[in-house]
Amino acid sequence: MTEEAGTDHSLTPVLRALRLALHLMVAALLGLAAVRAVADGSPAAPAVIATAVVLLALYVLGPALPRVRTSSRAAALWLAAVVLVWLALLALTPDGVWLAFPLFFVQLHLLPLRWALPAVAVSTVLAIAGFGWHTHTLGVGTVIGPALGAAVAVAVVLGYQALYRESEQRRRLIEELTEARSELAAAERAAGVLAERERLAREIHDTLAQGLSSIQLLLRAAERAIPERPETALGHVRQARTAAVDNLAEARRFVRALSPPDLEAGSLPAALERLCAATARTSGLAVHCQVSGAPTALPTPHEVALLRIAQSALANTVQHAAARRVELTLSYMDTEVALDVVDDGAGFVPSEVPPPGSAAAAGTGFGLAAMRARARALQGTLAVESAPGEGTALAVTLPCPAATPAQGAAV
């Protein structure tokens, strides 16, 4: 009961109650000794009263001194003074033996255990000797009483210390768990924010960015056709307006995390067919779409991922490949679905594509990263084969549960 005396923790109310009980016990026993000395008509009654008053004043004054509370040396000196006055009281009256019991607690409270136990043992011997000197007898009761009191005091203090250590361990464990829970919640929030940013980045790249690129191409074509072919220019402007309307619908839907309009209006094969037709119409490429195997109803996340990957792959072909022909194939298998996009363009070295966000990327490189992220999110794979002058082949494969054949899904 040394280091924990000034510590705030869950047992502090218990400690304060024990201290109060100890203080009341000391005052009551000193009062009892003084009253008995007067009631018995003892010639030493004035000395007993004076010694009891001095001992009570010394006992009360010590804890009130800052030096005693902060210095082990000062506390030991104060305890020595208390013991000496107690011995004087014990020499004056046999009732002083009862003060040994609270004195045991004070010794165990202020001294380290290696010193407290010998001090308790010495005080026990002195209490037995003082009481035996007054009664001129040394019976079993004379010895057992103080010894039993000392044993009870030691057991109480050791038990309290064990409870204190266990309470401290639990408190530290609770603090660690609370801190770990806070860190986990912060990590989950950060992961959620990052996932939402990645989702928005993929959606913007695969919808708005690609749509704006198509609008730019159409407006550029319209600009070139205005002087000599105003009707053609007007057609390009109308297509650009349609693309802008579609982009607006896409933006509203991905902000609300809804399915793309093409999927809401029909099946995935039909959506891919419309995508290929729109790409061919706006870019002038020969874009062919075909379906292999029996079309099945896929989970919505799979259909969204395949449509977005197809949009991004075709946009990359239009912007970077300088191709003349593109083949898009959707293959339904027993436990997988695959999407292949092959062009006859200029090709590139996949390993040399800079990662998105790097200085060398200069606004490029996000398309492949987004496609890989979409495939990886559904436990799928994405492979890119390309070489300069040999075109590009992109293949994405997603595992999917078995489903029943889709009705009316033929292209």
Residue pairs with C-beta under 8 A, 6 or more apart in sequence:
1 15
1 105
1 108
1 109
1 157
1 160
1 161
2 109
2 110
2 111
2 112
4 11
4 15
4 161
4 164
4 168
5 15
5 109
6 69
9 164
9 167
9 168
9 171
10 167
10 171
11 160
11 163
11 164
11 167
18 160
22 102
22 105
22 106
23 59
25 101
25 102
26 56
26 59
26 99
26 102
27 56
29 95
29 98
29 99
29 102
30 52
30 55
30 56
30 99
31 52
32 95
32 98
33 48
33 52
33 89
33 93
33 95
33 96
33 98
33 99
34 45
34 48
34 49
34 52
36 93
36 95
37 44
37 45
37 48
37 49
37 92
37 93
37 95
38 45
38 49
42 48
42 93
44 92
44 93
47 92
48 89
48 92
48 93
51 85
51 88
51 89
51 92
52 89
54 85
55 82
55 85
55 86
55 89
55 99
58 78
58 81
58 82
58 85
59 82
62 68
62 75
62 78
62 82
63 69
65 74
65 78
67 74
68 74
68 75
68 78
69 75
72 110
75 110
76 110
76 111
79 106
79 107
79 110
79 111
82 103
82 106
83 103
83 123
86 96
86 99
86 100
86 103
87 126
87 130
89 96
89 99
90 96
90 97
90 99
90 126
90 127
90 130
90 131
91 130
93 134
94 130
94 131
94 134
94 135
96 130
97 127
97 130
97 131
97 145
97 146
100 123
100 124
100 126
100 127
100 146
100 149
100 150
101 149
101 152
101 153
103 123
104 120
104 123
104 124
104 149
104 150
104 153
104 154
105 153
105 156
105 157
107 116
107 119
107 120
107 123
108 116
108 120
108 153
108 154
108 157
109 157
110 116
111 119
117 154
120 150
120 153
120 154
121 150
123 150
124 146
124 147
124 149
124 150
127 146
128 138
128 142
128 143
128 146
128 147
131 142
131 146
132 138
132 142
135 142
198 373
199 254
199 257
200 254
201 366
201 370
202 308
202 370
202 373
202 374
203 250
203 254
203 308
204 254
205 312
205 366
205 367
205 370
206 308
206 309
206 311
206 312
206 315
206 370
207 247
207 250
207 251
207 254
207 260
207 308
207 311
208 247
208 250
208 251
209 315
210 311
210 312
210 315
211 243
211 244
211 246
211 247
211 250
212 247
213 315
213 318
213 319
214 240
214 243
214 278
214 282
214 283
214 318
215 240
215 243
215 244
215 247
217 282
217 283
217 318
218 236
218 237
218 239
218 240
218 243
218 282
219 236
219 237
219 240
221 233
221 236
222 232
222 233
222 234
222 236
222 237
222 240
223 233
225 232
225 233
225 236
226 233
239 281
239 282
243 282
246 261
249 261
250 260
250 261
253 259
253 260
253 261
254 260
258 264
259 300
259 303
259 304
260 271
260 304
260 307
260 308
262 270
262 271
262 274
262 275
262 307
263 271
263 300
263 303
263 304
263 307
265 271
267 295
267 406
267 408
267 409
268 295
268 298
268 303
268 306
268 307
268 330
268 409
269 289
269 291
269 295
269 330
269 409
269 410
269 411
270 409
270 411
271 303
271 307
272 289
272 306
272 307
272 310
272 328
272 330
272 411
273 289
273 411
275 289
275 307
275 310
275 311
275 314
276 287
276 288
276 289
276 314
276 326
276 328
277 287
279 285
279 287
279 314
279 318
279 326
280 286
280 287
283 318
285 317
285 318
285 323
285 324
285 325
285 326
286 324
286 325
286 326
287 314
287 325
287 326
287 328
288 325
288 326
288 327
288 328
289 328
289 329
289 330
289 411
290 327
290 328
290 329
290 330
290 411
291 329
291 330
291 331
291 332
291 409
291 410
291 411
292 329
292 330
292 331
292 332
293 331
293 332
293 333
294 332
294 405
295 332
295 405
295 406
295 409
295 410
296 332
296 337
296 400
296 402
296 403
296 404
296 405
296 406
297 403
297 404
297 406
298 306
298 337
298 400
298 403
299 400
299 401
301 377
301 378
302 337
302 378
302 398
302 400
305 374
305 375
305 377
305 378
305 380
305 398
306 330
306 337
306 339
306 396
306 398
308 370
308 371
308 374
309 339
309 371
309 374
309 375
309 382
309 394
309 396
310 328
310 339
310 341
312 367
312 370
312 371
313 328
313 341
313 367
313 371
313 394
314 326
314 328
314 341
315 367
316 367
316 368
317 323
317 326
317 341
317 343
317 345
317 392
320 345
320 346
320 348
321 343
321 345
321 346
321 347
321 391
321 392
322 345
322 346
323 343
323 344
323 345
323 346
323 391
324 344
324 345
325 343
325 344
326 341
326 342
326 343
327 340
327 341
327 342
327 343
328 339
328 340
328 341
329 338
329 339
329 340
329 342
330 337
330 338
330 339
331 337
331 338
331 339
331 340
334 402
335 399
335 400
335 401
335 402
336 397
336 398
336 399
336 400
337 397
337 398
337 400
338 395
338 396
338 397
338 398
339 395
339 396
340 393
340 394
340 395
341 392
341 393
341 394
341 395
342 391
342 392
342 393
342 394
343 391
343 392
344 391
345 391
345 392
346 388
346 389
346 391
347 386
347 387
347 388
347 389
347 390
347 391
347 392
348 386
348 387
348 388
348 392
349 386
349 387
349 388
350 368
350 384
350 385
350 386
353 364
353 365
353 368
354 360
354 361
354 364
354 365
355 361
355 365
355 369
356 365
356 366
356 369
358 365
368 384
371 382
371 394
371 396
372 382
375 381
375 382
375 396
375 397
375 398
376 382
378 398
378 399
379 398
379 399
380 396
380 397
380 398
380 399
381 396
381 397
382 394
382 395
382 396
382 397
383 394
383 395
383 396
384 392
384 393
384 394
384 395
385 392
385 393
385 394
385 395
386 392
386 393
